[in-house]
Amino acid sequence: MPELPEVETIRNTLKRFVINKTIAQVDVQWPRIVKQPDDIQQFQTEIIGQTILDIHRKGKFLLFQLNDYVLVSHLRMEGKYSVHRNDEPVKKHTHITFQFTNGEELRYNDVRKFGTMHLFHKGEEMKQKPLCLLGPDPFDAAFTSDYFIEKLKKTKRVIKSALLDQTIVAGLGNIYVDETLYKAGIHPLRPANKLTQKEIKEIRKQAIATLGEAVSQGGTTIRSYVNSQGDMGMFQQKLYVYGQENKACKTCGSTIAKLKVGGRGTHICTSCQPLKR
């Protein structure tokens, strides 16, 4: 699943190609992707004639800012956006196409069909699901040390599970949680409410730094992620633990181990991230 850096990269790429483009037609081949409104004809009618003014991001969600509406899109596992001329062949698994008045198209391709779209009147998007459930983005001013300490001190879950909780902080996923905890020297099985304030501040610091570096590298390509121009990310070359099972730790030389935490594959260095009781 694309995490914050991948979605941010897609946002930045798309902005170069779709800002100020006006939607002339919408072709929906797989209606289940559209969660709101539940009437596809209403979705098409409301979005036709709208111009894409900007694209924002909240956690792992893209927010297409239109004249009167906000289109909230989650890519889930395999969702991808790409821009084409209308005479270019349409690839298999292209489920929604936004045709622009200039003859170009924004195509949404999703092999697994897990992605979602919600169309809201402007000003309503943050009041309703899914966005109303999200915690602050790591780059938001609201993601302060005090906020983070308060949230983690209230949960008995292990720290990895807490960091994956999008209601606490939005945008972190398996890759960047593993990397963040490694850099902070924190074992993923430690209870969040047992961490010291100093340790929580270090996790916050490393999360912001890791995500920022990943954005600068265009995200991480493990299997199929590419941006809207078809380019792979480069941050996979800088991973310390994620996907590095049985390799030597770049810091101490110990062997990177893999374990399950909350049902998620988790990569650690047991020397750099000791499990304190």
C-alpha positions as CSV (number, residue, x, y, z in Angstrom):
1,M,0.0,0.0,0.0
2,P,1.4,3.5,-0.9
3,E,2.2,5.3,2.3
4,L,2.6,9.0,2.9
5,P,5.8,9.6,0.9
6,E,4.4,7.7,-2.1
7,V,1.1,9.5,-2.0
8,E,2.9,12.8,-1.6
9,T,5.0,12.0,-4.7
10,I,1.9,11.1,-6.7
11,R,0.3,14.4,-5.6
12,N,3.4,16.5,-6.7
13,T,3.6,14.7,-10.0
14,L,-0.1,15.0,-10.8
15,K,-0.2,18.7,-10.0
16,R,2.1,19.3,-12.9
17,F,-0.3,17.8,-15.3
18,V,-3.9,18.3,-14.1
19,I,-4.1,21.7,-12.4
20,N,-6.6,24.0,-14.1
21,K,-7.9,21.2,-16.3
22,T,-11.7,21.0,-16.6
23,I,-13.5,17.7,-16.6
24,A,-15.7,17.2,-19.6
25,Q,-16.8,13.6,-19.0
26,V,-16.3,10.8,-16.5
27,D,-16.3,7.1,-17.4
28,V,-16.8,4.7,-14.5
29,Q,-16.2,1.1,-15.3
30,W,-16.1,-0.2,-11.8
31,P,-18.8,1.6,-9.7
32,R,-17.8,0.1,-6.4
33,I,-14.7,2.3,-6.2
34,V,-17.1,5.3,-5.8
35,K,-18.3,5.2,-2.2
36,Q,-20.1,8.6,-2.2
37,P,-22.4,9.4,-3.7
38,D,-23.8,5.9,-4.1
39,D,-25.5,7.0,-7.3
40,I,-22.9,6.8,-10.1
41,Q,-25.0,9.1,-12.4
42,Q,-25.0,11.7,-9.6
43,F,-21.2,11.3,-9.2
44,Q,-20.8,11.9,-12.9
45,T,-23.2,14.8,-13.2
46,E,-21.7,16.6,-10.2
47,I,-18.1,16.3,-11.3
48,I,-18.6,17.2,-15.0
49,G,-17.7,20.8,-15.6
50,Q,-15.5,21.0,-12.5
51,T,-12.0,22.3,-12.8
52,I,-9.1,20.7,-10.7
53,L,-7.8,23.8,-8.8
54,D,-5.3,22.0,-6.6
55,I,-4.5,18.6,-5.0
56,H,-4.0,18.3,-1.3
57,R,-3.0,15.3,0.9
58,K,-4.1,14.0,4.3
59,G,-2.2,11.0,5.5
60,K,-2.6,8.4,2.6
61,F,-5.5,10.3,1.0
62,L,-5.4,12.5,-2.1
63,L,-7.8,15.5,-2.0
64,F,-8.6,16.8,-5.5
65,Q,-9.9,20.4,-4.9
66,L,-12.6,21.2,-7.5
67,N,-14.7,24.4,-7.9
68,D,-17.6,23.2,-5.7
69,Y,-16.4,19.8,-4.5
70,V,-13.5,17.8,-3.0
71,L,-12.8,14.4,-4.5
72,V,-11.2,12.2,-1.7
73,S,-9.2,9.3,-3.2
74,H,-7.5,6.4,-1.4
75,L,-5.2,4.2,-3.5
76,R,-5.3,1.2,-1.1
77,M,-3.0,-1.6,-2.3
78,E,-2.5,-1.0,-6.1
79,G,-4.3,2.1,-7.2
80,K,-2.5,4.4,-9.7
81,Y,-3.2,7.6,-11.5
82,S,-1.8,8.5,-14.9
83,V,-2.4,11.2,-17.5
84,H,-2.8,10.4,-21.2
85,R,-4.0,11.8,-24.5
86,N,-7.4,10.5,-25.3
87,D,-6.2,8.6,-28.3
88,E,-3.7,6.5,-26.3
89,P,-4.7,2.8,-25.7
90,V,-6.5,2.2,-22.4
91,K,-4.7,-0.3,-20.2
92,K,-6.4,-3.2,-18.5
93,H,-7.7,-2.5,-15.0
94,T,-8.4,1.2,-15.9
95,H,-11.6,1.6,-13.9
96,I,-12.3,5.4,-13.9
97,T,-11.4,7.9,-16.5
98,F,-11.7,11.7,-16.2
99,Q,-11.8,13.2,-19.6
100,F,-10.6,16.9,-19.8
101,T,-11.8,19.5,-22.3
102,N,-8.3,19.7,-23.8
103,G,-8.3,16.1,-25.0
104,E,-6.3,14.7,-22.2
105,E,-7.4,12.1,-19.6
106,L,-6.7,11.3,-16.0
107,R,-7.0,7.5,-15.6
108,Y,-7.4,5.5,-12.4
109,N,-5.9,2.0,-12.7
110,D,-6.4,-0.5,-9.9
111,V,-5.5,-4.2,-10.4
112,R,-7.2,-5.2,-7.1
113,K,-10.1,-2.7,-7.2
114,F,-9.6,-1.9,-3.5
115,G,-9.3,1.9,-4.0
116,T,-12.0,4.3,-2.9
117,M,-13.4,7.7,-4.0
118,H,-15.7,10.0,-2.0
119,L,-17.1,13.2,-3.5
120,F,-18.0,15.9,-0.9
121,H,-19.3,19.5,-1.1
122,K,-16.4,21.8,-0.3
123,G,-16.1,22.2,3.5
124,E,-17.8,18.9,4.3
125,E,-14.9,16.6,3.6
126,M,-13.2,16.9,7.0
127,K,-16.6,16.5,8.9
128,Q,-17.4,13.0,7.5
129,K,-15.7,9.6,7.1
130,P,-13.1,8.7,6.1
131,L,-11.2,12.0,6.8
132,C,-12.9,12.9,10.1
133,L,-11.4,9.8,11.7
134,L,-7.8,10.7,10.9
135,G,-5.2,12.0,13.4
136,P,-2.8,14.8,12.3
137,D,-0.4,14.3,9.4
138,P,3.2,14.0,10.6
139,F,4.0,17.3,8.8
140,D,1.1,19.1,10.4
141,A,1.7,21.7,13.1
142,A,-0.8,19.8,15.2
143,F,1.5,16.8,15.4
144,T,3.4,18.2,18.4
145,S,5.4,16.4,21.0
146,D,2.7,17.1,23.6
147,Y,0.0,15.7,21.4
148,F,2.0,12.6,20.6
149,I,3.0,11.9,24.2
150,E,-0.6,12.3,25.4
151,K,-1.9,9.8,22.7
152,L,0.7,7.2,23.3
153,K,0.4,7.3,27.1
154,K,-3.3,6.5,26.8
155,T,-2.9,3.2,24.9
156,K,-1.7,-0.1,26.1
157,R,-0.9,-1.4,22.6
158,V,2.6,-2.1,21.5
159,I,4.3,0.9,19.8
160,K,4.2,-0.5,16.3
161,S,0.5,-1.1,16.4
162,A,0.0,2.4,17.9
163,L,2.0,4.0,15.1
164,L,-0.1,2.2,12.4
165,D,-3.3,3.5,13.9
166,Q,-4.3,6.3,11.5
167,T,-6.4,7.9,14.2
168,I,-3.2,8.7,16.2
169,V,-1.1,9.8,13.2
170,A,-2.1,9.7,9.6
171,G,0.2,8.4,6.8
172,L,2.5,5.9,8.5
173,G,2.5,2.3,7.2
174,N,4.6,-0.8,7.6
175,I,7.7,0.4,5.8
176,Y,8.1,3.7,7.6
177,V,7.1,2.5,11.0
178,D,9.8,-0.2,10.9
179,E,12.4,2.4,9.7
180,T,11.3,4.9,12.3
181,L,11.5,2.5,15.2
182,Y,14.9,1.3,14.1
183,K,16.3,4.8,13.9
184,A,14.8,5.6,17.3
185,G,16.3,2.5,18.8
186,I,12.8,1.3,20.0
187,H,11.7,-2.4,19.9
188,P,8.3,-2.6,18.1
189,L,6.8,-4.8,20.9
190,R,7.3,-2.3,23.7
191,P,4.0,-1.0,25.1
192,A,3.4,2.5,24.0
193,N,2.3,3.7,27.4
194,K,5.6,2.5,29.0
195,L,7.8,4.6,26.7
196,T,9.5,7.6,28.3
197,Q,8.8,11.1,27.1
198,K,12.3,11.3,25.7
199,E,11.7,8.1,23.7
200,I,8.4,9.3,22.3
201,K,10.0,12.6,21.2
202,E,12.7,10.6,19.5
203,I,10.1,8.5,17.6
204,R,8.4,11.7,16.5
205,K,11.6,13.2,15.4
206,Q,12.7,10.1,13.4
207,A,9.3,9.7,11.8
208,I,9.3,13.2,10.5
209,A,12.9,12.9,9.3
210,T,12.4,9.5,7.6
211,L,9.2,10.5,5.9
212,G,10.8,13.8,4.7
213,E,13.8,11.9,3.2
214,A,11.5,9.4,1.6
215,V,9.5,12.1,-0.1
216,S,12.7,13.6,-1.4
217,Q,13.6,10.2,-2.9
218,G,10.2,9.8,-4.6
219,G,9.0,7.1,-2.1
220,T,9.8,3.5,-1.9
221,T,9.3,0.9,-4.6
222,I,9.1,-2.7,-3.1
223,R,6.9,-4.4,-5.6
224,S,4.7,-2.3,-7.9
225,Y,4.7,1.3,-6.8
226,V,5.4,3.9,-9.5
227,N,4.5,7.6,-9.6
228,S,2.0,9.1,-12.1
229,Q,4.8,9.2,-14.7
230,G,5.7,5.6,-14.3
231,D,8.9,6.3,-12.3
232,M,10.0,4.1,-9.4
233,G,10.8,5.5,-6.0
234,M,14.4,5.4,-4.8
235,F,14.1,5.2,-1.0
236,Q,14.3,1.4,-1.1
237,Q,18.1,1.9,-1.5
238,K,18.2,3.6,1.9
239,L,16.2,1.1,4.0
240,Y,17.9,-0.1,7.1
241,V,15.6,-2.9,8.2
242,Y,12.4,-3.1,6.1
243,G,12.9,-6.0,3.7
244,Q,16.4,-6.6,5.0
245,E,15.8,-9.9,6.8
246,N,18.9,-12.0,7.3
247,K,21.2,-9.2,6.1
248,A,23.7,-7.4,8.3
249,C,22.6,-4.3,10.3
250,K,24.3,-1.3,8.7
251,T,25.0,0.1,12.2
252,C,26.2,-2.8,14.3
253,G,26.6,-5.8,11.9
254,S,24.0,-8.0,13.7
255,T,21.5,-9.9,11.6
256,I,18.2,-8.2,10.8
257,A,15.3,-10.3,12.1
258,K,11.7,-10.6,11.0
259,L,8.8,-11.2,13.4
260,K,5.1,-10.7,13.5
261,V,3.6,-7.8,15.4
262,G,-0.2,-7.5,15.3
263,G,-0.2,-9.7,12.2
264,R,2.2,-7.5,10.3
265,G,5.6,-8.6,9.1
266,T,8.1,-6.5,11.2
267,H,11.9,-6.0,10.6
268,I,14.2,-5.2,13.5
269,C,17.8,-5.3,14.7
270,T,17.6,-6.9,18.1
271,S,21.0,-5.3,19.1
272,C,20.0,-1.7,18.1
273,Q,16.4,-2.2,19.3
274,P,16.6,-4.2,22.6
275,L,13.3,-5.3,24.1
276,K,13.2,-3.6,27.6
277,R,10.9,-5.1,30.2
